[in-house]
Amino acid sequence: MNKTVDKKTLRSVFWRSFALQGAFNFEKMQNIGYAYSMIPVIRKLYDKQEDQSKALKRHLALFNSTPAVTPAIMGISAAMEEQKANRPLDFDENSINAVKAALMAPLAGIGDSLFFRYFSCYSCWNWNFISKTRKYFGTAAILDSIQCSQLCDANLGFEIRI
């Protein structure tokens, strides 16, 4: 009987991916958040506690990437876990972490350039608006807003004024 990862499980992985940096550490970066996100897939594919434990430990390896592109890597890992669960003797389990490690940096570069270059300016404008219209946000929000808008001015060559 082939075990498959259904859409409900993948949605669960996606929603859990928002907690990726919730347990960030300097030794293995986002590994705990990554493993937490993969738990629904692991529970779905592996019946034995021993197999679940091995799979969870596999995802506790070093991981560090831009959170916006991480669900794509998690989807690939889920597909590879599905292959491992269906063909345990033919599948090399080390390839799961090898693919994760190979995708971390290139996708982080793409994600950083997209999300921090283009989409962050909207958040800069938003912070400027909040800090200038709502006095109860305090000095920290105003300083963050000024720093963020200077970053946008330098990167994109235009100013955000309210």
C-alpha positions as CSV (number, residue, x, y, z in Angstrom):
1,M,0.0,0.0,0.0
2,N,1.5,3.3,-1.1
3,K,1.4,6.1,1.5
4,T,0.8,9.6,0.1
5,V,0.9,13.1,1.4
6,D,-2.5,14.7,0.8
7,K,-3.3,18.4,0.4
8,K,-4.6,18.7,4.0
9,T,-1.2,17.6,5.3
10,L,0.7,20.0,3.0
11,R,-1.5,22.9,4.2
12,S,-0.7,22.0,7.7
13,V,3.1,22.1,6.8
14,F,2.5,25.5,5.2
15,W,0.8,27.0,8.2
16,R,3.4,25.5,10.6
17,S,6.1,27.1,8.4
18,F,5.2,30.5,9.8
19,A,6.8,29.3,13.1
20,L,10.1,28.6,11.3
21,Q,12.1,31.2,13.3
22,G,10.2,30.7,16.6
23,A,13.1,28.6,18.0
24,F,16.0,30.1,16.1
25,N,19.4,29.1,17.5
26,F,22.9,29.9,16.5
27,E,24.1,26.3,16.3
28,K,21.7,24.9,13.7
29,M,19.7,28.1,12.9
30,Q,16.1,27.2,11.9
31,N,16.3,23.4,12.3
32,I,13.7,23.2,15.1
33,G,11.1,25.2,13.2
34,Y,11.8,23.1,10.1
35,A,11.4,19.9,12.0
36,Y,8.2,21.2,13.6
37,S,6.8,22.0,10.2
38,M,7.5,18.5,8.9
39,I,5.8,16.7,11.8
40,P,2.4,16.3,10.0
41,V,4.2,14.6,7.0
42,I,6.2,12.4,9.3
43,R,3.1,11.3,11.2
44,K,1.2,10.6,8.0
45,L,3.9,8.5,6.3
46,Y,5.5,6.5,9.2
47,D,3.5,4.2,11.4
48,K,6.3,3.0,13.7
49,Q,7.6,5.3,16.4
50,E,11.2,4.4,15.5
51,D,10.7,5.5,11.9
52,Q,9.1,8.7,13.0
53,S,12.0,9.4,15.3
54,K,14.6,8.8,12.5
55,A,12.7,11.1,10.2
56,L,12.4,13.9,12.8
57,K,16.1,13.6,13.6
58,R,16.8,13.9,9.9
59,H,15.1,17.2,9.8
60,L,17.0,18.5,12.8
61,A,20.1,19.1,10.7
62,L,21.3,22.6,10.0
63,F,18.8,24.7,8.1
64,N,18.9,28.4,7.2
65,S,17.0,30.1,4.4
66,T,14.6,33.0,3.8
67,P,11.3,32.1,5.5
68,A,9.3,33.2,2.4
69,V,10.9,30.5,0.2
70,T,11.1,27.8,2.9
71,P,7.7,26.2,2.1
72,A,8.9,25.3,-1.3
73,I,11.9,23.4,0.2
74,M,9.5,21.8,2.7
75,G,7.3,20.6,-0.2
76,I,10.3,19.0,-1.8
77,S,11.3,17.3,1.5
78,A,7.7,16.0,1.9
79,A,7.8,14.5,-1.6
80,M,11.2,12.9,-0.8
81,E,9.9,11.6,2.6
82,E,7.0,10.1,0.7
83,Q,9.4,8.2,-1.6
84,K,11.4,7.1,1.4
85,A,8.3,5.7,3.1
86,N,7.1,3.9,0.0
87,R,10.5,2.5,-1.0
88,P,12.6,2.2,2.2
89,L,15.2,-0.1,0.8
90,D,15.8,1.7,-2.5
91,F,15.9,5.2,-1.3
92,D,19.0,6.9,0.2
93,E,17.7,8.9,3.2
94,N,20.9,11.1,3.1
95,S,19.7,12.6,-0.1
96,I,16.8,14.4,1.7
97,N,19.3,16.5,3.7
98,A,21.6,16.8,0.7
99,V,18.7,18.4,-1.4
100,K,17.7,20.6,1.5
101,A,21.3,21.8,1.9
102,A,21.7,22.4,-1.9
103,L,18.5,24.5,-2.0
104,M,19.0,26.6,1.1
105,A,21.4,29.2,-0.3
106,P,20.2,29.7,-3.9
107,L,16.5,30.0,-2.8
108,A,17.6,32.3,0.0
109,G,19.3,34.6,-2.5
110,I,16.2,34.7,-4.7
111,G,13.9,35.2,-1.7
112,D,16.1,37.9,-0.2
113,S,16.4,39.8,-3.4
114,L,12.6,39.7,-4.0
115,F,11.3,40.2,-0.5
116,F,13.8,42.6,0.9
117,R,14.3,44.7,-2.2
118,Y,10.8,45.1,-3.6
119,F,8.2,44.1,-1.0
120,S,10.0,45.7,2.0
121,C,9.3,49.2,0.6
122,Y,5.6,48.7,1.2
123,S,6.4,47.9,4.8
124,C,8.6,50.9,5.0
125,W,5.7,53.1,3.8
126,N,3.5,51.4,6.3
127,W,5.8,52.0,9.2
128,N,6.2,55.6,8.1
129,F,2.4,56.0,8.0
130,I,2.0,54.4,11.5
131,S,4.8,56.3,13.2
132,K,3.7,59.7,11.8
133,T,-0.1,59.2,12.4
134,R,-0.1,57.3,15.7
135,K,1.8,58.8,18.5
136,Y,1.2,55.9,20.8
137,F,3.6,53.6,18.9
138,G,6.5,55.4,20.5
139,T,10.1,56.3,19.7
140,A,11.1,52.8,18.7
141,A,8.6,52.7,15.8
142,I,9.7,56.1,14.6
143,L,13.4,55.2,14.7
144,D,12.7,51.9,12.9
145,S,10.6,53.8,10.3
146,I,13.4,56.3,9.6
147,Q,16.0,53.6,9.3
148,C,13.7,51.6,7.0
149,S,12.8,54.5,4.8
150,Q,16.5,55.5,4.4
151,L,17.2,51.9,3.3
152,C,14.5,52.2,0.6
153,D,15.7,55.6,-0.5
154,A,19.2,54.2,-1.0
155,N,18.2,51.0,-2.8
156,L,15.4,52.2,-5.1
157,G,16.3,55.8,-5.7
158,F,13.0,57.3,-4.6
159,E,11.7,58.7,-1.4
160,I,8.6,57.8,0.6
161,R,7.0,60.8,2.0
162,I,3.7,61.2,3.7
